[in-house]
Amino acid sequence: MIITTASFKGGVAKTTTAIHLAAYFQTKGSTLLIDGDPNRSACRWAERGVANSQPLPFKVVGVNQAARYRNCEHFIIDTEARAEVEDLKEIVEGCDLLVLPTTPDTLSLDALVQTVELLQKIGTGKYRVLLTRVPPAPRREGEDARDFLTEMGFPVFDGKIREAVAFQKAANDGILVNQVKGDRRSRIAWNEYCAIGEEILNG
């Protein structure tokens, strides 16, 4: 499968999502993460893991290196933020599913709506919205955002990714969230991404 993550706004866990979906798909077959973001966030994440003697279980490469790894079974592509219409059209045509992470705050949802409006102009339905960094109960931002997205008719993953300090620790060390020590939320956070991976595989 070819899965692409995209967002019109930073800070919505786009690269975190790409990293952890790649880790999930690696459990199903050889997986390559292609870092198409000029910031090279995924590549730098992987480099920190190597420096800490905890390399990621899959290969991370830039766009110009991707052709060397055609034999992989799964490809996860982390795109640049705020792609133009033509770029978005190429992105959609080049993947099986476009994953659109968004946090449940108003600014992120506004940016998401802009992205979906562009996708509707292109005429594609190959995308799903992923709610990320959802605050814990009793806060209702996550539920309110899901209700809003559902009312808009957007396809939304059943699962969600809750807010967890473990993700920042994982990014700092260049590891997966389930490798973070001494944080009880790390395993839960990993399981949430596994649930999203299963939703993708199950259609």
LOMISE-102662 format. One record per atom (N, C-alpha, C): y, z, x; residue number from 1; atom name. Coordinates in steps of 0.02 Angstrom, whole numbers. Last residue first. Example, Ala and Ser with C-alpha at 12.3 -4.5 7.8 and 13.67 -1.06 7.14 Angstrom:
R      yy      zz      xx  resi  name
R    -112     354     642     2     N
R     -53     357     684     2    CA
R       2     394     645     2     C
R    -284     390     660     1     N
R    -225     390     615     1    CA
R    -165     390     660     1     C
***
This chain:
R      yy      zz      xx  resi  name
R     -71     260    -499   203     N
R     -30     214    -538   203    CA
R      17     248    -585   203     C
R    -138     337    -414   202     N
R    -166     331    -481   202    CA
R    -124     287    -527   202     C
R     -56     336    -303   201     N
R    -122     304    -299   201    CA
R    -152     291    -367   201     C
R      52     411    -353   200     N
R      62     342    -330   200    CA
R      -5     305    -330   200     C
R      -8     534    -377   199     N
R      22     497    -433   199    CA
R      31     423    -415   199     C
R     -40     569    -247   198     N
R     -94     556    -295   198    CA
R     -68     517    -356   198     C
R      88     591    -195   197     N
R      45     539    -167   197    CA
R     -11     520    -215   197     C
R     123     702    -271   196     N
R     161     640    -280   196    CA
R     119     581    -253   196     C
R      33     794    -220   195     N
R      29     778    -292   195    CA
R      67     712    -306   195     C
R      79     804     -90   194     N
R      12     776    -102   194    CA
R       5     754    -175   194     C
R     199     870    -113   193     N
R     201     800     -90   193    CA
R     132     766     -99   193     C
R     146     993    -153   192     N
R     189     955    -200   192    CA
R     194     883    -179   192     C
R      80    1035     -40   191     N
R      40    1018     -99   191    CA
R      81     978    -150   191     C
R     190    1067      41   190     N
R     145    1012      59   190    CA
R     105     989      -2   190     C
R     239    1179     -29   189     N
R     281    1119     -20   189    CA
R     239    1058      -3   189     C
R     133    1268     -14   188     N
R     152    1245     -81   188    CA
R     191    1180     -77   188     C
R     139    1288     125   187     N
R      80    1257      95   187    CA
R      94    1230      25   187     C
R     267    1350     136   186     N
R     252    1288     171   186    CA
R     191    1251     141   186     C
R     293    1470      80   185     N
R     309    1412      40   185    CA
R     286    1347      72   185     C
R     271    1566     175   184     N
R     220    1559     122   184    CA
R     232    1498      78   184     C
R     285    1551     340   183     N
R     323    1536     279   183    CA
R     273    1522     223   183     C
R     220    1559     463   182     N
R     254    1617     437   182    CA
R     298    1605     376   182     C
R     241    1391     524   181     N
R     208    1457     526   181    CA
R     252    1511     494   181     C
R     220    1230     468   180     N
R     269    1283     480   180    CA
R     234    1351     473   180     C
R     135    1134     428   179     N
R     123    1161     495   179    CA
R     173    1217     512   179     C
R     176    1085     309   178     N
R     118    1130     307   178    CA
R     100    1158     375   178     C
R     279     997     348   177     N
R     297    1061     318   177    CA
R     238    1110     316   177     C
R     254     929     512   176     N
R     247     927     440   176    CA
R     259     996     411   176     C
R     383     926     642   175     N
R     315     934     617   175    CA
R     313     925     541   175     C
R     502     942     712   174     N
R     468     877     713   174    CA
R     397     880     689   174     C
R     577    1055     705   173     N
R     524    1055     755   173    CA
R     486     988     759   173     C
R     668    1025     604   172     N
R     693    1049     669   172    CA
R     641    1044     724   172     C
R     583     992     498   171     N
R     625     940     528   171    CA
R     650     961     597   171     C
R     527    1120     472   170     N
R     484    1064     492   170    CA
R     525    1009     526   170     C
R     640    1190     433   169     N
R     603    1212     492   169    CA
R     559    1155     518   169     C
R     669    1121     316   168     N
R     717    1119     372   168    CA
R     684    1140     437   168     C
R     556    1154     241   167     N
R     570    1084     257   167    CA
R     618    1078     315   167     C
R     564    1292     223   166     N
R     511    1266     267   166    CA
R     524    1193     285   166     C
R     651    1319     124   165     N
R     677    1323     193   165    CA
R     627    1292     242   165     C
R     646    1219     -18   164     N
R     609    1264      26   164    CA
R     638    1261      96   164     C
R     648    1160    -185   163     N
R     686    1179    -126   163    CA
R     647    1229     -85   163     C
R     510    1058    -241   162     N
R     556    1114    -246   162    CA
R     590    1129    -180   162     C
R     482     908    -304   161     N
R     482     941    -239   161    CA
R     534     997    -242   161     C
R     371     867    -439   160     N
R     437     876    -411   160    CA
R     430     911    -344   160     C
R     273     756    -547   159     N
R     283     810    -498   159    CA
R     355     814    -475   159     C
R     292     642    -622   158     N
R     277     705    -656   158    CA
R     290     764    -610   158     C
R     427     533    -580   157     N
R     364     565    -562   157    CA
R     354     628    -602   157     C
R     503     429    -702   156     N
R     508     487    -659   156    CA
R     438     513    -643   156     C
R     591     290    -752   155     N
R     524     314    -736   155    CA
R     528     370    -685   155     C
R     726     312    -867   154     N
R     704     300    -799   154    CA
R     633     325    -789   154     C
R     789     332    -988   153     N
R     733     286    -986   153    CA
R     708     270    -916   153     C
R     881     428   -1007   152     N
R     906     364    -981   152    CA
R     852     311    -978   152     C
R     798     533   -1040   151     N
R     840     504   -1092   151    CA
R     868     436   -1072   151     C
R     748     557    -912   150     N
R     703     534    -964   150    CA
R     742     501   -1021   150     C
R     862     605    -849   149     N
R     830     544    -824   149    CA
R     784     514    -876   149     C
R     886     723    -924   148     N
R     936     670    -920   148    CA
R     904     603    -900   148     C
R     769     796    -899   147     N
R     787     777    -968   147    CA
R     836     719    -968   147     C
R     784     813    -761   146     N
R     727     775    -788   146    CA
R     741     752    -859   146     C
R     898     894    -758   145     N
R     900     827    -727   145    CA
R     843     784    -754   145     C
R     850    1008    -822   144     N
R     906     971    -852   144    CA
R     909     900    -824   144     C
R     752    1049    -732   143     N
R     733    1030    -800   143    CA
R     787     988    -833   143     C
R     835    1076    -619   142     N
R     780    1027    -616   142    CA
R     760    1002    -685   142     C
R     923    1176    -662   141     N
R     948    1111    -641   141    CA
R     894    1057    -641   141     C
R     897    1306    -702   140     N
R     871    1251    -743   140    CA
R     893    1181    -721   140     C
R     839    1457    -627   139     N
R     888    1402    -629   139    CA
R     857    1341    -662   139     C
R     747    1560    -613   138     N
R     763    1537    -681   138    CA
R     816    1483    -684   138     C
R     655    1432    -526   137     N
R     671    1467    -589   137    CA
R     702    1535    -571   137     C
R     729    1351    -380   136     N
R     677    1388    -415   136    CA
R     702    1417    -481   136     C
R     797    1182    -370   135     N
R     804    1255    -363   135    CA
R     749    1291    -403   135     C
R     730    1044    -288   134     N
R     740    1075    -353   134    CA
R     744    1151    -346   134     C
R     719     946    -191   133     N
R     761    1004    -179   133    CA
R     780    1038    -244   133     C
R     696     802    -299   132     N
R     686     841    -238   132    CA
R     735     899    -235   132     C
R     618     693    -407   131     N
R     664     749    -404   131    CA
R     646     792    -343   131     C
R     602     523    -394   130     N
R     571     586    -373   130    CA
R     625     640    -368   130     C
R     575     380    -493   129     N
R     622     431    -469   129    CA
R     584     495    -452   129     C
R     509     222    -450   128     N
R     502     286    -485   128    CA
R     548     336    -452   128     C
R     489      44    -471   127     N
R     520     102    -441   127    CA
R     505     164    -483   127     C
R     479     -94    -519   126     N
R     435     -65    -467   126    CA
R     467      -5    -433   126     C
R     542    -170    -606   125     N
R     523    -105    -632   125    CA
R     479     -68    -582   125     C
R     683    -282    -589   124     N
R     619    -253    -566   124    CA
R     606    -186    -599   124     C
R     803    -352    -596   123     N
R     750    -365    -644   123    CA
R     682    -339    -622   123     C
R     925    -338    -539   122     N
R     875    -378    -502   122    CA
R     817    -396    -547   122     C
R     978    -253    -632   121     N
R    1008    -319    -624   121    CA
R     960    -366    -588   121     C
R     899    -142    -607   120     N
R     893    -175    -672   120    CA
R     924    -245    -671   120     C
R     945    -108    -482   119     N
R     875    -129    -489   119    CA
R     865    -165    -555   119     C
R    1075     -70    -515   118     N
R    1064    -128    -472   118    CA
R     993    -154    -478   118     C
R    1045      43    -591   117     N
R    1081     -13    -622   117    CA
R    1073     -77    -581   117     C
R     988     123    -493   116     N
R     945      96    -547   116    CA
R     980      38    -583   116     C
R    1102     153    -416   115     N
R    1045     118    -387   115    CA
R    1002      86    -440   115     C
R    1181     221    -510   114     N
R    1206     159    -479   114    CA
R    1148     118    -450   114     C
R    1098     332    -531   113     N
R    1112     286    -586   113    CA
R    1138     219    -560   113     C
R    1108     392    -404   112     N
R    1044     365    -427   112    CA
R    1054     315    -484   112     C
R    1239     435    -406   111     N
R    1219     385    -357   111    CA
R    1153     352    -377   111     C
R    1228     531    -508   110     N
R    1274     474    -516   110    CA
R    1255     417    -469   110     C
R    1141     620    -447   109     N
R    1118     584    -507   109    CA
R    1163     524    -521   109     C
R    1223     668    -346   108     N
R    1162     631    -328   108    CA
R    1137     591    -388   108     C
R    1323     731    -421   107     N
R    1340     677    -375   107    CA
R    1279     635    -358   107     C
R    1250     831    -495   106     N
R    1284     776    -529   106    CA
R    1299     718    -482   106     C
R    1085     874    -433   105     N
R    1156     886    -442   105    CA
R    1191     823    -468   105     C
R     947     868    -403   104     N
R     969     873    -473   104    CA
R    1043     887    -484   104     C
R     917     735    -284   103     N
R     924     805    -299   103    CA
R     954     810    -369   103     C
R     801     602    -275   102     N
R     867     626    -295   102    CA
R     864     701    -304   102     C
R     714     459    -211   101     N
R     724     532    -214   101    CA
R     794     549    -237   101     C
R     630     331    -264   100     N
R     701     350    -263   100    CA
R     708     425    -268   100     C
R     518     217    -202    99     N
R     526     288    -221    99    CA
R     600     306    -212    99     C
R     449      70    -249    98     N
R     510      98    -221    98    CA
R     518     169    -248    98     C
R     295      -9    -214    97     N
R     332      41    -254    97    CA
R     392      65    -215    97     C
R     261    -115    -136    96     N
R     224    -105    -198    96    CA
R     260     -56    -244    96     C
R     389    -221     -59    95     N
R     348    -160     -66    95    CA
R     310    -159    -132    95     C
R     477    -327     -50    94     N
R     433    -314       7    94    CA
R     390    -252       0    94     C
R     558    -330    -159    93     N
R     509    -384    -153    93    CA
R     458    -370     -98    93     C
R     640    -220    -127    92     N
R     595    -217    -185    92    CA
R     539    -270    -179    92     C
R     709    -269     -15    91     N
R     670    -208     -10    91    CA
R     618    -205     -66    91     C
R     777    -379     -68    90     N
R     726    -390     -17    90    CA
R     680    -330     -11    90     C
R     862    -308    -155    89     N
R     816    -359    -182    89    CA
R     759    -372    -132    89     C
R     935    -234     -65    88     N
R     892    -199    -113    88    CA
R     841    -248    -143    88     C
R    1006    -334      -1    87     N
R     959    -293      38    87    CA
R     909    -260      -9    87     C
R    1085    -377    -107    86     N
R    1037    -423     -77    86    CA
R     984    -386     -36    86     C
R    1160    -257    -130    85     N
R    1117    -287    -182    85    CA
R    1064    -333    -152    85     C
R    1147    -141      10    84     N
R    1182    -188     -32    84    CA
R    1133    -221     -81    84     C
R    1102      33      23    83     N
R    1088     -38      35    83    CA
R    1129     -82     -12    83     C
R    1122     177      56    82     N
R    1169     131      21    82    CA
R    1159      58      41    82     C
R    1032     211     205    81     N
R    1067     234     145    81    CA
R    1114     179     119    81     C
R     887     116     255    80     N
R     953     142     266    80    CA
R     985     164     200    80     C
R     716     171     219    79     N
R     771     123     222    79    CA
R     837     157     240    79     C
R     560     189     275    78     N
R     619     230     262    78    CA
R     681     186     273    78     C
R     405     143     218    77     N
R     468     118     247    77    CA
R     525     163     226    77     C
R     238     150     254    76     N
R     292     186     221    76    CA
R     356     164     256    76     C
R      87      67     230    75     N
R     152      65     263    75    CA
R     202     104     221    75     C
R     -89      67     261    74     N
R     -31      88     220    74    CA
R      32      86     262    74     C
R    -174      12     355    73     N
R    -190       5     284    73    CA
R    -130      20     239    73     C
R    -131     -87     500    72     N
R    -131     -23     462    72    CA
R    -145     -37     388    72     C
R    -116    -205     568    71     N
R    -184    -187     545    71    CA
R    -187    -120     508    71     C
R      10    -226     618    70     N
R      -8    -259     554    70    CA
R     -75    -235     527    70     C
R      93    -179     721    69     N
R      46    -135     687    69    CA
R      24    -162     620    69     C
R     190    -259     772    68     N
R     134    -243     817    68    CA
R      78    -205     780    68     C
R     292    -264     682    67     N
R     244    -320     682    67    CA
R     184    -306     726    67     C
R     377    -154     710    66     N
R     328    -150     655    66    CA
R     274    -204     658    66     C
R     480    -154     796    65     N
R     414    -142     824    65    CA
R     358    -150     773    65     C
R     595    -168     723    64     N
R     579    -221     771    64    CA
R     510    -213     803    64     C
R     602     -48     649    63     N
R     586    -112     615    63    CA
R     563    -165     665    63     C
R     520      85     742    62     N
R     577      51     715    62    CA
R     556     -16     685    62     C
R     384     196     695    61     N
R     415     144     736    61    CA
R     478     117     703    61     C
R     261     317     702    60     N
R     328     303     675    60    CA
R     361     253     722    60     C
R      92     348     658    59     N
R     140     317     702    59    CA
R     206     305     666    59     C
R      28     512     616    58     N
R      35     440     604    58    CA
R      89     413     651    58     C
R      35     648     632    57     N
R     -32     617     629    57    CA
R     -30     542     615    57     C
R     159     696     754    56     N
R     140     681     686    56    CA
R      73     643     685    56     C
R     126     811     889    55     N
R     143     745     863    55    CA
R     121     736     791    55     C
R     165     936     961    54     N
R     136     933     894    54    CA
R     153     865     862    54     C
R     238     960    1076    53     N
R     165     953    1081    53    CA
R     130     958    1013    53     C
R     372     947    1060    52     N
R     344    1014    1047    52    CA
R     267    1015    1050    52     C
R     389     813    1080    51     N
R     418     858    1130    51    CA
R     391     929    1122    51     C
R     330     766     963    50     N
R     298     751    1028    50    CA
R     324     800    1080    50     C
R     427     812     872    49     N
R     358     835     868    49    CA
R     320     824     933    49     C
R     538     739     910    48     N
R     539     812     917    48    CA
R     469     841     914    48     C
R     495     611     874    47     N
R     507     627     945    47    CA
R     509     702     957    47     C
R     493     619     735    46     N
R     431     609     772    46    CA
R     438     627     845    46     C
R     631     631     713    45     N
R     585     683     688    45    CA
R     520     680     729    45     C
R     674     509     762    44     N
R     694     570     797    44    CA
R     650     630     776    44     C
R     618     425     666    43     N
R     598     418     737    43    CA
R     615     482     775    43     C
R     687     467     552    42     N
R     614     475     555    42    CA
R     590     471     628    42     C
R     820     433     585    41     N
R     802     502     571    41    CA
R     727     514     577    41     C
R     899     323     623    40     N
R     834     335     655    40    CA
R     810     407     645    40     C
R    1014     273     571    39     N
R    1017     341     599    39    CA
R     953     360     636    39     C
R     975     152     514    38     N
R    1010     151     579    38    CA
R    1016     220     611    38     C
R     813     149     447    37     N
R     879     180     442    37    CA
R     913     178     510    37     C
R     684     110     451    36     N
R     734      58     443    36    CA
R     805      84     437    36     C
R     541     151     518    35     N
R     607     182     511    35    CA
R     659     126     510    35     C
R     385     151     451    34     N
R     435     107     480    34    CA
R     504     135     466    34     C
R     235     225     478    33     N
R     301     237     450    33    CA
R     351     194     487    33     C
R      70     180     441    32     N
R     127     170     486    32    CA
R     191     185     448    32     C
R     -98     237     431    31     N
R     -32     231     401    31    CA
R      22     224     454    31     C
R    -268     223     390    30     N
R    -216     217     442    30    CA
R    -149     199     412    30     C
R    -308     330     247    29     N
R    -318     272     290    29    CA
R    -260     266     339    29     C
R    -287     449     186    28     N
R    -324     398     148    28    CA
R    -339     336     190    28     C
R    -208     523     265    27     N
R    -273     554     247    27    CA
R    -317     505     208    27     C
R     -96     446     267    26     N
R    -137     446     327    26    CA
R    -205     478     313    26     C
R     -35     482     149    25     N
R     -73     419     150    25    CA
R    -116     412     213    25     C
R      24     604     191    24     N
R     -26     603     138    24    CA
R     -68     539     143    24     C
R     112     558     289    23     N
R      60     606     307    23    CA
R       5     607     254    23     C
R     195     478     211    22     N
R     156     447     265    22    CA
R      99     493     285    22     C
R     252     577     133    21     N
R     209     527     100    21    CA
R     166     492     152    21     C
R     324     642     233    20     N
R     268     677     201    20    CA
R     223     631     159    20     C
R     418     545     275    19     N
R     374     579     323    19    CA
R     313     608     288    19     C
R     484     514     154    18     N
R     448     462     191    18    CA
R     397     493     239    18     C
R     542     639     124    17     N
R     493     609      79    17    CA
R     452     556     115    17     C
R     630     652     230    16     N
R     578     703     220    16    CA
R     522     676     176    16     C
R     713     544     201    15     N
R     670     541     260    15    CA
R     614     593     256    15     C
R     768     593      78    14     N
R     738     527      83    14    CA
R     690     523     143    14     C
R     834     709      34    13     N
R     766     714      61    13    CA
R     730     647      65    13     C
R     964     692       5    12     N
R     919     697     -53    12    CA
R     846     698     -30    12     C
R    1064     668      99    11     N
R    1049     737      80    11    CA
R    1002     745      22    11     C
R    1159     523      41    10     N
R    1123     563      90    10    CA
R    1107     633      62    10     C
R    1133     396     -81     9     N
R    1168     457     -60     9    CA
R    1126     494      -9     9     C
R    1057     296    -125     8     N
R    1127     279    -114     8    CA
R    1166     339     -88     8     C
R     892     272     -57     7     N
R     941     314     -93     7    CA
R    1012     289     -76     7     C
R     715     248     -40     6     N
R     784     224     -37     6    CA
R     829     271     -77     6     C
R     556     212      29     5     N
R     602     262       3     5    CA
R     674     237      12     5     C
R     413     116     -10     4     N
R     479     118      20     4    CA
R     520     174     -12     4     C
R     248      74      27     3     N
R     292     119     -11     3    CA
R     358     125      26     3     C
R     116     -26      16     2     N
R     181     -24      49     2    CA
R     228      16       3     2     C
R     -60       0      41     1     N
R       0       0       0     1    CA
R      63       0      43     1     C
***
